[in-house]
Amino acid sequence: MSQHRTSGNGTSGDRAIGDRAIDDRTIDELPEYAERVLDVAELIPPGRVMTYGDVAEWLGDGGPRQVGRVMALYGAAVPWWRVVRADGALLPGHELRALGHYREESTPLREASRSAQGHLPRLDLKRARWDGVTGGADADADGDIDKGAHI
């Protein structure tokens, strides 16, 4: 788990949590649920994604909106582009930054149709979606993750 996380999703105006307060809280007071969500985001392998709902289901707690809120407030220090909308659309306001990460990591994308706003591709969730088990950042030699050991 990261020791120095930042607020937000990496846009200007982000503040380091370290010794500085965010909403009158320090890193030591980061909500437990937020820590768990961020831990899952760090487990998602490059080139793979989980939806907000997938993360909540994996944790067995909360829902897509709660996960989205955590990512919006605290997600900048983790691979935020790997936690995505269920429709595969790129994060509004961060499309180009996310697209750069997806291309760098070879994340499967679907080409944009001519009618798509901004002609931006979408994530190919059938191919990019991670099951939360195989091949994660903390996988053992068999590629399996012991959920209880991480969250």
C-alpha positions as CSV (number, residue, x, y, z in Angstrom):
1,M,0.0,0.0,0.0
2,S,1.2,3.5,-0.8
3,Q,2.4,5.6,2.1
4,H,1.9,9.0,0.3
5,R,-1.3,9.2,-1.6
6,T,-2.8,12.3,-3.1
7,S,-6.3,13.5,-3.3
8,G,-8.4,13.6,-6.4
9,N,-7.6,12.0,-9.7
10,G,-4.4,13.8,-10.6
11,T,-5.8,17.1,-11.8
12,S,-4.3,20.4,-11.0
13,G,-5.2,21.4,-7.5
14,D,-4.3,18.1,-6.0
15,R,-2.8,18.1,-2.6
16,A,-0.4,15.6,-1.1
17,I,-1.9,13.9,2.0
18,G,1.4,13.1,3.8
19,D,1.7,15.9,6.4
20,R,-1.0,18.2,4.9
21,A,-4.6,18.0,5.8
22,I,-7.4,17.1,3.3
23,D,-10.8,17.9,4.7
24,D,-9.2,18.3,8.1
25,R,-7.8,14.7,7.9
26,T,-4.3,13.4,7.4
27,I,-3.2,10.2,5.8
28,D,-3.5,8.5,9.2
29,E,-7.2,9.4,9.2
30,L,-8.0,8.3,5.7
31,P,-11.3,6.4,5.9
32,E,-10.9,2.7,6.2
33,Y,-13.2,2.1,3.2
34,A,-11.1,4.5,1.1
35,E,-7.9,2.6,2.0
36,R,-9.6,-0.7,1.0
37,V,-10.7,0.8,-2.4
38,L,-7.3,2.2,-3.1
39,D,-5.7,-1.1,-2.2
40,V,-7.8,-2.9,-4.8
41,A,-6.9,-0.2,-7.5
42,E,-3.3,-0.9,-6.8
43,L,-3.8,-4.7,-7.4
44,I,-5.3,-4.3,-10.9
45,P,-2.6,-5.3,-13.4
46,P,-1.5,-3.0,-16.2
47,G,-3.7,-3.4,-19.3
48,R,-6.7,-4.5,-17.2
49,V,-9.6,-2.7,-15.5
50,M,-12.3,-3.1,-13.0
51,T,-15.5,-1.2,-12.9
52,Y,-16.6,0.8,-9.9
53,G,-19.2,-1.9,-9.2
54,D,-16.6,-4.6,-9.6
55,V,-14.5,-3.1,-6.9
56,A,-17.4,-2.7,-4.5
57,E,-18.5,-6.3,-5.2
58,W,-14.9,-7.6,-4.7
59,L,-14.8,-5.8,-1.4
60,G,-18.3,-7.0,-0.4
61,D,-19.1,-3.5,0.7
62,G,-20.5,-0.3,-0.7
63,G,-21.5,0.3,-4.3
64,P,-20.3,1.9,-7.5
65,R,-21.0,5.5,-6.3
66,Q,-19.1,5.0,-3.1
67,V,-16.1,3.6,-5.0
68,G,-16.3,6.5,-7.5
69,R,-16.4,9.0,-4.6
70,V,-13.2,7.4,-3.1
71,M,-11.4,7.5,-6.4
72,A,-12.4,11.1,-7.0
73,L,-11.2,12.2,-3.6
74,Y,-8.2,10.1,-3.0
75,G,-7.3,8.2,-6.2
76,A,-4.5,10.2,-7.7
77,A,-1.7,8.1,-6.1
78,V,-3.0,4.8,-7.5
79,P,-3.6,3.8,-11.1
80,W,-7.0,5.6,-11.2
81,W,-7.4,4.9,-14.9
82,R,-7.9,1.2,-14.1
83,V,-11.1,1.8,-12.2
84,V,-13.7,2.6,-14.8
85,R,-17.3,3.2,-15.7
86,A,-19.4,0.1,-16.5
87,D,-20.2,1.4,-20.0
88,G,-16.5,1.6,-20.9
89,A,-16.6,5.3,-21.5
90,L,-13.4,7.2,-20.6
91,L,-13.5,9.3,-17.4
92,P,-15.0,12.7,-18.4
93,G,-12.5,15.5,-18.1
94,H,-9.6,13.0,-18.1
95,E,-10.1,11.2,-21.4
96,L,-6.8,12.0,-23.0
97,R,-4.7,11.3,-19.9
98,A,-6.5,8.0,-19.4
99,L,-6.2,7.2,-23.1
100,G,-2.4,7.7,-22.8
101,H,-2.2,5.2,-20.0
102,Y,-4.4,2.7,-21.8
103,R,-2.2,2.9,-24.9
104,E,1.0,2.6,-22.9
105,E,-0.4,-0.5,-21.1
106,S,-2.0,-2.0,-24.2
107,T,-5.4,-2.0,-22.5
108,P,-8.0,-3.3,-25.0
109,L,-10.0,-0.5,-26.6
110,R,-13.0,-0.4,-29.0
111,E,-12.6,2.1,-31.8
112,A,-14.9,5.0,-31.7
113,S,-17.8,5.2,-34.1
114,R,-18.0,8.3,-36.3
115,S,-20.9,9.5,-34.3
116,A,-19.0,9.2,-30.9
117,Q,-18.5,12.4,-29.2
118,G,-14.9,13.5,-29.7
119,H,-14.3,10.3,-31.6
120,L,-12.8,8.8,-28.4
121,P,-12.6,5.0,-28.1
122,R,-14.2,3.1,-25.3
123,L,-12.7,0.4,-23.2
124,D,-13.3,-3.1,-24.5
125,L,-14.6,-4.5,-21.2
126,K,-15.0,-8.0,-22.5
127,R,-11.2,-8.2,-23.0
128,A,-9.9,-5.7,-20.5
129,R,-12.0,-6.5,-17.4
130,W,-10.0,-8.1,-14.6
131,D,-11.7,-10.8,-12.4
132,G,-9.8,-9.7,-9.3
133,V,-8.0,-13.0,-9.0
134,T,-5.7,-14.0,-11.8
135,G,-2.5,-12.1,-12.6
136,G,-2.8,-9.2,-10.2
137,A,0.0,-7.1,-8.8
138,D,0.2,-9.3,-5.7
139,A,-0.5,-12.6,-7.4
140,D,1.4,-15.7,-6.1
141,A,3.2,-18.1,-8.4
142,D,-0.1,-19.6,-9.5
143,G,-1.5,-16.2,-10.3
144,D,-4.1,-16.3,-7.5
145,I,-4.6,-13.6,-4.9
146,D,-5.7,-14.3,-1.3
147,K,-8.3,-11.5,-0.9
148,G,-8.2,-11.7,2.8
149,A,-4.5,-11.0,3.0
150,H,-4.8,-7.7,1.1
151,I,-8.0,-6.1,2.2
